[in-house]
Amino acid sequence: MTLGVALASLGACLALILPGIGSCIGVGMAGRAAAGVIAEDPEKAGQCTVLQLLPATQGIYGFVTSFLIIINAGLLDSSARSQLPDEVGRGYLIASLPIAVVGLISAYYQARVCCAGMNIVAKQNAGGKGVTLAIMVETYAILAVLVSVLMVIGVQ
């Protein structure tokens, strides 16, 4: 394995793993809050489910970025792997960092906002307000995935 392949592979792994960890933590936090609300009023399950699922999007963004790195770097093609220059592999690693870092952190904080949104659902039955607040955090994950994707496309 060349250094370029190792660096590109590390970038693909970071893009997948870190936002995935954030999403797992976030969905778990929001799920616990949702369970409390639904236990009191099962009719609110739909609103709570939307709020629980929002932190999962960062994991999806990380997956997409990881997939793009794997495809663009030719990591599935043994002949392309042997020709991947070190500086190109480094470019893929750097391109993974925006979504890796922002995905991890934003999923956690979005979960906290979603948990607060569950309180809105429990007390006022107004899940749309909670979703709106959570989407504000989502904006930064979207910006990060756009930057990462543009950087992946620009490598080479």
C-alpha positions as CSV (number, residue, x, y, z in Angstrom):
1,M,0.0,0.0,0.0
2,T,1.3,3.4,-1.0
3,L,1.2,6.5,1.3
4,G,-1.3,8.1,-1.1
5,V,-3.7,5.1,-0.8
6,A,-3.3,5.1,3.0
7,L,-4.0,8.9,3.2
8,A,-7.0,8.6,0.9
9,S,-8.3,5.6,2.8
10,L,-7.9,7.5,6.1
11,G,-9.8,10.4,4.7
12,A,-12.7,8.1,3.6
13,C,-12.7,6.4,7.0
14,L,-12.7,9.7,8.9
15,A,-15.5,11.1,6.7
16,L,-17.6,8.0,7.5
17,I,-16.7,7.2,11.1
18,L,-16.8,10.6,12.9
19,P,-20.1,11.9,11.6
20,G,-21.4,8.3,12.1
21,I,-20.4,8.4,15.8
22,G,-22.1,11.8,16.1
23,S,-25.2,10.5,14.5
24,C,-25.3,7.4,16.7
25,I,-24.9,9.5,19.8
26,G,-27.4,12.1,18.6
27,V,-30.1,9.6,17.6
28,G,-29.7,7.8,20.9
29,M,-30.1,11.0,22.9
30,A,-33.1,12.1,20.9
31,G,-34.6,8.6,21.1
32,R,-34.4,8.6,24.9
33,A,-36.2,12.0,25.0
34,A,-38.8,10.8,22.5
35,A,-39.5,7.7,24.6
36,G,-40.4,9.9,27.5
37,V,-42.8,12.0,25.5
38,I,-44.4,9.0,23.8
39,A,-44.8,7.2,27.1
40,E,-47.0,10.0,28.2
41,D,-48.8,10.6,24.9
42,P,-48.5,8.0,22.1
43,E,-50.2,10.3,19.7
44,K,-47.0,12.5,19.6
45,A,-44.9,9.7,18.2
46,G,-44.8,11.1,14.6
47,Q,-43.5,14.5,15.7
48,C,-40.9,12.9,18.0
49,T,-39.7,10.5,15.3
50,V,-38.9,13.5,13.0
51,L,-36.9,15.1,15.7
52,Q,-35.1,11.9,16.5
53,L,-34.1,11.3,12.9
54,L,-32.6,14.7,12.3
55,P,-29.2,14.0,13.9
56,A,-28.9,11.0,11.6
57,T,-28.3,13.1,8.5
58,Q,-24.7,13.9,9.4
59,G,-23.9,10.2,9.2
60,I,-25.5,10.2,5.7
61,Y,-23.4,13.2,4.7
62,G,-20.3,11.5,5.9
63,F,-21.2,8.3,4.0
64,V,-21.7,10.3,0.8
65,T,-18.3,12.0,1.2
66,S,-16.6,8.8,2.0
67,F,-18.1,7.1,-1.0
68,L,-17.0,10.0,-3.3
69,I,-13.4,9.7,-1.9
70,I,-13.4,5.9,-2.5
71,I,-14.7,6.3,-6.1
72,N,-12.6,9.3,-7.1
73,A,-9.4,8.0,-5.6
74,G,-9.9,4.6,-7.3
75,L,-9.6,2.7,-4.0
76,L,-11.7,-0.1,-5.4
77,D,-9.4,-0.5,-8.5
78,S,-6.1,-2.2,-7.8
79,S,-4.4,-0.7,-10.8
80,A,-5.5,2.8,-9.9
81,R,-4.5,2.3,-6.3
82,S,-0.9,1.6,-7.2
83,Q,-0.7,4.9,-9.1
84,L,-2.2,7.2,-6.5
85,P,0.4,9.9,-5.7
86,D,1.0,10.9,-2.1
87,E,-0.1,14.5,-2.6
88,V,-3.4,13.3,-4.1
89,G,-4.0,11.0,-1.1
90,R,-3.2,13.9,1.2
91,G,-5.8,16.0,-0.7
92,Y,-8.5,13.5,-0.1
93,L,-7.6,13.3,3.6
94,I,-7.8,17.1,3.9
95,A,-11.1,17.1,1.9
96,S,-12.6,14.7,4.4
97,L,-12.0,17.0,7.4
98,P,-14.8,19.5,7.1
99,I,-17.6,16.9,7.2
100,A,-15.7,14.7,9.6
101,V,-15.3,17.4,12.3
102,V,-18.5,19.4,11.7
103,G,-20.5,16.2,11.2
104,L,-19.4,14.8,14.6
105,I,-20.0,18.0,16.5
106,S,-23.2,19.2,14.8
107,A,-24.9,15.8,15.2
108,Y,-24.3,16.1,19.0
109,Y,-25.6,19.6,19.3
110,Q,-28.5,19.0,16.9
111,A,-29.5,16.2,19.2
112,R,-29.5,18.5,22.2
113,V,-31.7,20.9,20.2
114,C,-34.0,18.0,19.2
115,C,-34.3,16.9,22.8
116,A,-35.4,20.5,23.7
117,G,-37.8,20.2,20.8
118,M,-39.3,17.1,22.4
119,N,-40.2,19.4,25.3
120,I,-42.1,21.7,22.9
121,V,-43.9,18.6,21.6
122,A,-44.7,17.4,25.1
123,K,-46.0,20.7,26.4
124,Q,-47.4,22.5,23.3
125,N,-47.8,19.8,20.7
126,A,-45.9,22.0,18.3
127,G,-43.2,19.8,16.8
128,G,-42.7,22.1,13.8
129,K,-41.1,24.7,16.1
130,G,-38.6,22.2,17.4
131,V,-37.8,21.0,13.8
132,T,-37.2,24.6,12.8
133,L,-34.7,25.1,15.6
134,A,-32.9,21.8,14.8
135,I,-32.6,22.7,11.1
136,M,-30.6,25.7,12.1
137,V,-27.8,23.4,13.4
138,E,-28.3,21.2,10.2
139,T,-27.3,24.2,8.1
140,Y,-23.7,23.9,9.3
141,A,-23.5,20.2,8.5
142,I,-24.9,21.0,5.0
143,L,-22.2,23.6,4.5
144,A,-19.5,21.2,5.7
145,V,-20.6,18.4,3.3
146,L,-20.7,20.9,0.4
147,V,-17.2,22.1,1.1
148,S,-15.9,18.5,1.5
149,V,-17.6,17.4,-1.8
150,L,-16.3,20.3,-3.7
151,M,-12.8,19.6,-2.3
152,V,-13.0,15.9,-3.3
153,I,-14.1,16.9,-6.8
154,G,-11.2,19.3,-7.0
155,V,-8.5,16.9,-5.9
156,Q,-6.0,15.8,-8.6
